[in-house]
Amino acid sequence: MISVLGIFVADISFSGPKIPSIGETILGTKYNIGPGGKGCNQAIAIARLGGEVNFFSKIGKDEYGKLALNTLIKNKIKTDHIIQDKNLQTGVAGIFVDKNSGKNAINVITGAPSTLTLNEIKDNLNTIKKSKIFLTQLEIPKDVTLHCLKIAKENNVLTILNPAPASDLPEEFFNYIDYFTPNETEAEFFTGLKITNENEAKEASKKIINMGVKKVIITLGDKGLFYSDGKDDIYLKATSVKAIDTTGAGDAFNGGLAFGLLKEKTIKETLVLANTVAGVSTTKIGAGDSMPFINELKKFN
């Protein structure tokens, strides 16, 4: 079983010929409203691959809250640990997508999850303790995230931190992370090193390993990924696809990573799987809705 702590937001995405600059108005081609939020996307990715998932989050009692619950139930994700508060709004994200490249710019309003407290999460800790893997990000208040990581490690649960959005972390965080999964922008934030190729990713990985992380995977978008555990390094090129929307690709990768580790695949097999899941997700519109089902991966193997 995998436990995922994170947020749900309703993604409102706008597709157009480019991402508008400050002060610029463009005429787009279409818009889409669907499930999003890193935690929810990652949980969906795991569930669609066939993994058993518990999702921990907080939402409002509103229309977007209904979308959250319906999405989780439809994807067979356990909702026992979802807190609803009628006085708070479910989060939303505004996403601009360049229809030519699939690249995006995103503004997230986290809403209800930004108020999640240690007291609210305490009844869920037993589920985390019994999990095989605990996956989280940096969209939930950091004191809650740190506490859950610590509880997971104290109970021999494998931990994955997707450090997004990138922000300063207390040093203690790094004591409880087995897998640290930044993209190139986030890795630059934590290391101060610009990353545009494999060699630069390798140097950044060394700095991150020295912080106390056991294993680091830097995702490099259309350039692939770089993995290091301080001894062995693996570089993989990106899965060859025609990308139309990269929203949620990093979440697809983290979901694939967690699922591969759950199935006790080798690290190389796990990285190939996660890389494929991420690639296939970019061939579909949206975030949560773009997470691929396991049978969609076959033609890429």
MIBAGU-841078 format. One line per 2 residues: for each residue x, y, z of N, C-alpha, C, O. Coordinates in steps of 0.2 Angstrom, whole numbers. Layout:
X:Y:Z:X:Y:Z:X:Y:Z:X:Y:Z  ...
***
This chain:
4:-6:0:0:0:0:4:6:0:10:7:3  2:11:-4:6:18:-4:1:23:-1:-5:23:-2
4:27:3:1:33:6:3:39:3:9:40:2  -1:44:0:1:50:-3:-2:56:1:-8:56:2
2:60:3:0:66:7:1:72:2:6:73:-1  -5:76:0:-4:81:-4:-11:85:-5:-15:84:-1
-11:89:-10:-17:93:-11:-21:91:-18:-18:88:-22  -27:92:-17:-32:92:-23:-33:99:-25:-35:103:-21
-33:101:-32:-35:107:-34:-39:106:-41:-37:101:-44  -44:110:-42:-47:110:-48:-43:114:-53:-42:120:-53
-40:110:-59:-36:113:-64:-41:117:-69:-45:113:-72  -40:123:-70:-43:127:-76:-38:128:-81:-34:133:-79
-37:125:-86:-32:126:-91:-34:129:-97:-40:128:-100  -30:133:-100:-31:137:-106:-26:136:-111:-20:137:-110
-28:133:-117:-24:131:-122:-24:137:-127:-29:139:-129  -18:139:-129:-17:144:-134:-11:144:-138:-7:139:-137
-10:148:-143:-4:148:-147:3:150:-144:8:148:-146  2:153:-138:8:154:-133:6:155:-126:0:156:-125
11:156:-122:9:158:-115:10:165:-115:15:168:-116  4:169:-113:5:176:-113:10:179:-109:11:177:-103
13:185:-111:18:189:-107:14:193:-102:8:194:-103  17:197:-98:14:201:-93:11:207:-97:14:210:-102
5:208:-96:1:214:-100:-2:212:-106:-5:216:-110  0:206:-108:-3:203:-115:-9:199:-115:-10:195:-110
-13:201:-120:-19:197:-121:-19:193:-127:-17:195:-132  -21:186:-127:-21:182:-133:-27:179:-133:-31:178:-128
-29:176:-139:-35:173:-140:-33:165:-140:-29:163:-145  -36:162:-135:-34:154:-135:-39:150:-139:-43:153:-143
-38:144:-139:-42:139:-143:-47:135:-139:-52:134:-142  -45:133:-133:-50:130:-129:-48:130:-121:-42:131:-120
-53:128:-117:-51:127:-110:-54:121:-107:-58:118:-110  -51:119:-101:-53:112:-98:-53:113:-91:-49:116:-88
-58:110:-88:-58:110:-80:-58:103:-78:-62:99:-80  -53:101:-74:-52:94:-72:-48:94:-66:-46:99:-63
-47:87:-63:-43:87:-57:-36:88:-57:-33:87:-63  -33:91:-52:-26:92:-52:-23:93:-45:-27:90:-40
-18:96:-44:-14:96:-37:-9:90:-37:-11:84:-39  -3:91:-36:2:86:-36:0:80:-33:1:74:-35
-2:80:-26:-3:74:-23:-9:70:-26:-8:64:-26  -14:73:-28:-20:70:-31:-17:67:-38:-19:61:-39
-14:71:-42:-11:68:-48:-7:62:-47:-8:57:-51  -3:62:-42:2:56:-41:-2:50:-38:-1:44:-40
-7:51:-34:-12:46:-32:-15:43:-38:-16:37:-38  -18:47:-42:-21:44:-48:-16:40:-52:-18:35:-55
-10:42:-53:-6:39:-57:-4:32:-54:-4:27:-58  -3:31:-48:-2:25:-44:-8:20:-45:-8:14:-47
-14:23:-44:-20:19:-44:-21:16:-51:-23:11:-52  -20:20:-57:-21:18:-63:-16:13:-66:-17:9:-70
-11:13:-62:-6:7:-64:-7:1:-60:-5:-4:-62  -12:2:-55:-14:-4:-52:-12:-5:-44:-13:-10:-41
-10:1:-42:-7:1:-35:-13:3:-30:-18:6:-32  -13:1:-24:-17:2:-18:-15:9:-15:-9:9:-13
-19:14:-15:-17:21:-13:-22:23:-8:-28:23:-8  -19:26:-2:-23:31:2:-21:38:1:-15:39:1
-25:42:0:-24:49:-1:-26:53:5:-32:53:8  -21:57:8:-22:62:13:-23:69:11:-18:71:8
-28:72:12:-29:79:10:-34:83:14:-38:80:18  -36:89:12:-41:93:15:-44:97:9:-41:100:5
-51:97:9:-54:100:4:-60:104:7:-62:103:13  -63:109:3:-69:112:5:-76:108:3:-75:103:0
-81:110:6:-88:107:4:-91:112:-1:-95:116:1  -88:111:-7:-91:115:-13:-91:111:-19:-89:105:-19
-92:114:-24:-92:110:-31:-86:107:-33:-86:102:-35  -80:111:-31:-74:108:-33:-72:102:-28:-68:98:-30
-75:103:-22:-74:97:-17:-77:91:-19:-75:85:-19  -83:92:-23:-87:86:-25:-83:83:-31:-82:77:-32
-80:87:-35:-75:85:-41:-70:81:-38:-68:76:-41  -67:83:-32:-61:79:-29:-64:72:-27:-60:67:-29
-69:72:-23:-71:66:-21:-73:61:-27:-72:55:-27  -77:64:-31:-79:60:-37:-73:57:-41:-73:51:-43
-68:61:-42:-62:59:-45:-58:53:-41:-56:48:-44  -58:54:-35:-54:49:-31:-58:42:-31:-55:37:-32
-65:43:-30:-69:37:-30:-68:33:-37:-68:27:-37  -69:37:-42:-69:35:-49:-62:31:-50:-62:26:-54
-57:33:-47:-50:30:-48:-48:25:-43:-43:23:-43  -53:23:-39:-52:18:-34:-47:20:-29:-43:16:-27
-47:26:-27:-42:29:-22:-46:30:-15:-52:33:-15  -43:27:-10:-47:28:-3:-48:35:-1:-43:39:-1
-54:37:1:-55:43:3:-56:44:11:-58:49:13  -55:39:14:-56:39:22:-52:45:25:-54:47:31
-47:47:22:-42:52:26:-43:59:23:-38:63:23  -49:60:19:-50:67:16:-54:71:21:-59:68:23
-51:76:23:-55:81:28:-59:86:24:-56:89:19  -65:87:25:-69:92:22:-71:98:27:-73:96:33
-70:104:25:-72:110:29:-77:114:26:-75:117:20  -83:115:28:-88:119:24:-86:127:24:-89:131:20
-81:129:29:-79:136:29:-73:137:24:-71:143:24  -70:132:21:-65:133:17:-66:132:10:-70:128:8
-62:135:5:-63:133:-2:-58:128:-4:-52:127:-2  -60:123:-9:-56:119:-12:-51:123:-17:-54:127:-20
-45:120:-17:-40:124:-21:-42:124:-29:-45:120:-31  -39:129:-32:-39:129:-39:-32:131:-42:-28:134:-39
-31:129:-48:-25:131:-52:-27:134:-59:-31:131:-62  -24:139:-60:-25:142:-67:-19:140:-71:-13:142:-69
-20:137:-77:-14:134:-81:-14:137:-88:-20:136:-91  -9:140:-90:-8:142:-97:-4:137:-101:2:135:-99
-7:134:-106:-3:129:-110:-2:131:-117:-6:134:-121  5:131:-119:7:133:-126:5:126:-130:8:121:-130
0:127:-135:-2:121:-138:3:118:-143:3:113:-146  8:122:-145:13:120:-150:19:116:-146:21:111:-149
21:118:-140:26:114:-137:23:110:-131:27:105:-129  17:111:-129:14:108:-123:17:110:-116:15:108:-111
21:115:-116:24:118:-110:19:123:-107:14:125:-110  20:124:-100:15:127:-97:17:132:-91:23:132:-90
13:137:-89:14:141:-83:8:140:-79:2:140:-81  9:140:-72:4:138:-68:4:142:-61:9:144:-59
-2:144:-59:-3:148:-53:-8:144:-49:-14:143:-51  -6:142:-43:-10:137:-39:-12:141:-33:-8:144:-29
-18:141:-31:-21:143:-25:-23:137:-21:-28:133:-23  -19:135:-16:-20:129:-13:-27:128:-9:-29:123:-8
-29:134:-6:-36:133:-3:-35:129:4:-31:130:8  -40:125:5:-41:121:11:-35:118:14:-33:118:20
-31:114:9:-25:111:12:-20:115:15:-16:113:19  -20:122:14:-15:126:17:-16:127:24:-12:130:28
-22:125:27:-24:125:34:-23:119:38:-24:118:44  -21:114:34:-20:107:37:-15:107:43:-10:110:43
-17:104:49:-13:105:55:-11:98:57:-14:93:55  -6:98:62:-4:91:65:-9:88:68:-10:82:68
-13:92:72:-19:89:75:-24:85:71:-27:80:73  -25:88:65:-30:85:60:-27:79:57:-31:74:55
-20:78:57:-17:72:53:-16:67:58:-15:61:56  -16:68:65:-14:63:70:-18:56:69:-15:51:70
-24:56:67:-28:50:67:-26:46:61:-28:40:60  -23:49:56:-21:46:50:-14:42:50:-12:39:46
-10:43:56:-3:41:56:-3:34:56:2:31:53  -7:30:59:-7:23:59:-7:20:52:-4:15:50
-11:23:47:-11:21:40:-4:22:37:-2:18:33  -1:28:38:6:29:36:11:24:38:15:21:35
10:22:45:15:18:48:14:11:45:19:7:44  8:9:42:7:2:39:8:2:32:8:-3:29
10:8:29:11:8:22:18:5:20:23:5:24  19:4:14:26:2:11:29:8:9:36:8:9
26:12:6:29:19:3:25:25:5:18:24:5  28:30:7:25:36:8:28:42:4:34:43:3
23:45:0:25:50:-5:22:56:-4:16:57:-2  26:62:-4:23:68:-3:27:74:-7:32:72:-10
24:80:-6:27:86:-10:28:92:-5:28:91:1  28:98:-8:29:104:-3:23:108:-4:24:114:-3
17:106:-5:11:110:-6:7:110:1:2:114:1  8:105:5:5:105:12:10:109:17:16:109:16
7:112:22:11:115:27:17:111:29:16:105:30  23:114:29:29:110:30:30:106:37:33:101:37
27:109:42:27:105:49:23:99:48:25:94:51  18:98:45:14:92:44:18:87:39:18:81:41
21:90:34:25:86:29:31:83:33:32:77:32  34:87:37:40:84:40:38:79:45:41:74:46
33:80:49:31:75:54:29:69:51:30:63:54  25:69:45:23:63:42:29:59:39:30:53:40
34:63:36:40:59:34:44:56:40:46:50:39  44:59:45:48:57:51:44:50:54:48:45:55
38:51:54:34:45:57:35:39:52:36:33:54  35:40:45:36:35:40:43:32:41:43:26:41
48:36:42:55:33:42:55:29:49:59:24:49  52:31:54:53:28:61:50:21:60:51:17:65
45:20:55:42:14:55:44:10:48:40:6:46  50:12:46:53:8:40:49:8:34:49:4:30
46:14:33:42:15:27:47:19:22:50:24:24  47:17:16:51:20:11:48:27:9:42:27:8
52:32:9:49:39:8:51:42:2:57:41:0  47:46:-2:48:49:-8:46:57:-6:40:58:-5
51:61:-7:49:68:-7:50:71:-14:55:72:-16  44:74:-17:45:78:-23:45:85:-21:39:88:-19
50:88:-21:51:95:-18:48:100:-22:52:105:-25  42:100:-23:38:105:-27:32:108:-24:28:104:-21
31:114:-24:36:119:-27:42:120:-23:41:120:-17  47:122:-26:54:122:-22:53:128:-17:51:133:-19
56:127:-11:56:132:-6:61:129:-1:63:123:0  63:134:4:68:132:9:66:127:13:60:127:16
70:122:15:68:117:19:73:117:25:79:118:24  71:115:31:75:114:37:79:108:36:77:103:32
86:108:38:90:103:37:87:96:39:89:91:36  83:96:44:81:90:47:77:86:42:77:79:42
74:89:37:70:86:32:74:80:28:71:75:27  80:82:27:84:77:23:86:71:26:88:66:23
85:71:33:86:64:37:81:59:35:82:53:37  75:61:33:70:56:32:68:55:25:62:53:24
72:57:20:70:56:13:74:50:10:81:51:10  71:45:7:74:40:3:75:42:-4:81:42:-6
70:45:-7:71:47:-14:68:54:-14:63:56:-12  73:58:-17:72:65:-18:71:67:-25:76:65:-29
65:70:-28:64:70:-35:62:77:-38:57:78:-40  67:81:-38:66:88:-41:67:87:-48:70:83:-51
63:92:-52:65:93:-59:71:98:-59:74:100:-54  73:100:-65:79:103:-66:79:110:-62:84:113:-60
73:113:-63:72:120:-59:73:120:-52:76:124:-49  69:115:-49:69:113:-42:76:111:-39:79:114:-34
80:107:-43:87:105:-42:91:111:-42:96:112:-37  90:116:-46:94:122:-46:93:126:-40:98:129:-37
87:126:-38:85:130:-32:89:127:-26:91:131:-22  89:121:-25:92:118:-19:100:117:-20:103:117:-15
103:118:-26:110:117:-26:114:124:-29:120:124:-28  110:128:-32:113:134:-35:116:133:-42:119:137:-44
115:127:-44:118:125:-51:113:124:-56:108:121:-56  115:128:-62:111:128:-68:111:121:-71:117:118:-72
106:118:-73:106:111:-75:103:111:-82:97:112:-83  107:109:-87:104:109:-94:106:102:-97:104:101:-103
111:98:-94:113:92:-97:115:87:-92:114:88:-86  117:81:-94:118:75:-90:124:77:-85:123:75:-79
129:80:-87:135:81:-83:133:86:-77:135:86:-72  129:91:-79:127:96:-74:122:93:-69:122:95:-63
118:88:-71:114:85:-67:118:80:-62:116:80:-56  123:78:-64:127:74:-60:131:78:-55:131:75:-49
133:84:-56:136:88:-51:131:90:-46:132:90:-40  125:92:-48:119:94:-44:117:88:-39:116:89:-33
117:82:-42:116:76:-38:120:75:-32:119:73:-27  127:76:-34:132:75:-29:131:80:-23:131:78:-17
129:86:-24:127:91:-19:121:89:-15:121:90:-9  116:86:-18:110:84:-15:111:78:-10:109:78:-5
115:73:-13:117:68:-9:121:70:-3:120:67:3  125:75:-3:129:77:2:125:81:8:127:82:13
118:83:6:114:85:11:111:80:15:108:82:20  112:74:13:109:68:18:104:64:14:102:59:17
102:66:8:97:62:4:100:55:2:106:55:0  96:50:2:99:43:0:100:42:-7:105:40:-10
94:44:-11:94:44:-18:91:50:-21:86:52:-18  94:52:-26:91:58:-30:89:56:-37:93:53:-40
84:59:-39:82:58:-46:80:65:-49:75:68:-47  84:68:-53:82:74:-56:79:73:-63:82:70:-68
73:75:-64:69:75:-70:71:81:-74:71:86:-72  72:79:-81:75:85:-85:70:86:-91:72:88:-96
64:85:-90:59:86:-95:60:82:-102:61:76:-101  61:86:-107:62:82:-114:69:79:-114:71:76:-119
73:81:-109:80:78:-109:81:72:-105:86:69:-105  75:70:-102:76:63:-98:76:64:-91:73:68:-88
81:60:-88:82:60:-81:89:58:-79:92:54:-83  91:60:-73:97:57:-70:96:55:-63:93:58:-59
98:49:-61:98:46:-55:105:45:-52:109:43:-55  105:46:-45:111:44:-42:110:42:-35:105:45:-31
114:37:-32:113:35:-25:120:37:-22:121:34:-16  124:40:-25:131:42:-22:136:37:-25:142:39:-24
134:31:-27:139:26:-30:137:25:-37:142:25:-41  131:23:-39:129:22:-45:125:27:-48:121:30:-45
126:29:-55:122:34:-58:119:31:-64:121:26:-67  113:33:-66:109:31:-72:106:37:-75:103:41:-72
107:37:-82:104:43:-86:100:39:-91:102:35:-94  94:42:-91:89:39:-96:86:45:-101:85:51:-98
86:44:-107:83:49:-112:75:49:-111:72:44:-108  72:54:-112:65:55:-112:61:50:-116:64:48:-122
56:47:-114:52:43:-119:50:47:-125:47:53:-124  50:44:-131:49:48:-137:41:48:-138:38:43:-140
38:54:-138:31:55:-139:30:62:-142:35:66:-142  24:63:-145:22:69:-147:18:73:-141:12:71:-140
22:77:-137:19:80:-132:14:86:-134:15:90:-138  8:86:-131:3:91:-132:2:95:-126:-1:101:-126
3:92:-120:2:96:-113:7:92:-108:5:87:-106  11:96:-106:16:93:-101:14:94:-93:17:92:-89
8:97:-92:5:98:-86:4:91:-82:1:86:-85  7:90:-76:7:84:-73:12:79:-74:11:73:-71
16:80:-79:21:75:-81:26:73:-75:27:67:-74  28:78:-71:32:76:-65:28:72:-60:31:68:-57
21:73:-60:17:69:-55:17:62:-58:17:57:-54  16:62:-64:15:55:-67:22:51:-66:21:45:-64
27:55:-66:34:51:-65:34:49:-58:36:43:-57  32:53:-53:33:51:-46:28:46:-44:29:41:-40
22:46:-48:17:40:-47:20:34:-49:20:28:-46  23:34:-55:26:28:-58:32:25:-54:33:19:-53
36:30:-51:42:28:-47:39:25:-41:42:19:-39  34:27:-37:31:24:-31:29:17:-33:30:12:-29
25:17:-39:22:10:-41:28:5:-42:27:-1:-40  33:7:-46:39:3:-47:42:0:-41:44:-6:-40
43:5:-36:46:3:-30:41:-2:-26:44:-7:-22  35:-1:-26:30:-5:-23:30:-12:-25:30:-17:-21
32:-13:-32:32:-19:-35:39:-22:-35:40:-28:-37  43:-19:-31:50:-21:-30:54:-23:-36:58:-27:-37
53:-18:-41:57:-19:-47:64:-16:-46:65:-13:-41  69:-18:-50:75:-15:-50:75:-7:-51:70:-5:-54
80:-4:-48:80:4:-49:80:5:-57:76:10:-59  83:2:-61:83:3:-68:76:2:-71:73:6:-75
73:-4:-69:66:-5:-72:61:0:-69:57:2:-73  62:2:-63:58:7:-60:58:14:-63:53:17:-65
64:16:-65:65:22:-68:63:22:-75:60:27:-78  64:16:-79:61:16:-86:53:16:-85:50:20:-90
50:13:-81:43:13:-80:41:20:-79:36:23:-82  44:24:-74:42:30:-72:42:35:-78:38:40:-79
48:34:-81:49:38:-87:44:38:-93:42:42:-96  42:31:-93:37:30:-98:30:33:-96:26:36:-100
28:32:-90:22:35:-87:22:42:-88:17:45:-90  27:46:-87:28:53:-88:27:55:-95:23:59:-97
30:51:-100:30:53:-107:23:52:-109:21:56:-113  20:46:-108:13:45:-110:8:50:-108:3:52:-111
9:53:-102:5:58:-99:5:64:-103:0:68:-103  10:66:-106:10:72:-110:7:72:-117:6:77:-120
4:66:-119:1:65:-125:-7:66:-124:-11:66:-129  -9:68:-118:-16:69:-116:-17:76:-113:-12:79:-110
-22:79:-113:-24:86:-110:-25:85:-103:-29:80:-101  -23:90:-99:-25:90:-92:-20:87:-88:-14:85:-90
-21:87:-81:-16:84:-76:-18:78:-74:-16:72:-76  -23:77:-69:-25:71:-66:-28:67:-72:-27:61:-72
-32:70:-76:-35:66:-82:-30:63:-87:-32:58:-90  -24:65:-87:-19:63:-91:-15:57:-89:-11:55:-92
-16:56:-82:-12:50:-80:-14:44:-83:-19:42:-84  -9:40:-86:-10:34:-90:-12:28:-86:-10:27:-81
-16:24:-89:-18:17:-87:-12:13:-89:-9:14:-94  -12:7:-85:-6:3:-86:-6:0:-94:-1:-1:-96
-12:-1:-96:-12:-4:-103:-10:1:-108:-9:-1:-114  -10:7:-107:-8:12:-112:0:12:-112:3:15:-117
3:9:-108:11:9:-108:14:4:-113:19:4:-115  10:-1:-115:12:-7:-118:16:-5:-125:21:-8:-126
13:-1:-128:16:1:-135:22:5:-135:26:6:-140  24:7:-128:30:11:-127:36:6:-125:42:8:-124
34:0:-123:39:-4:-120:43:-8:-125:48:-12:-123
***
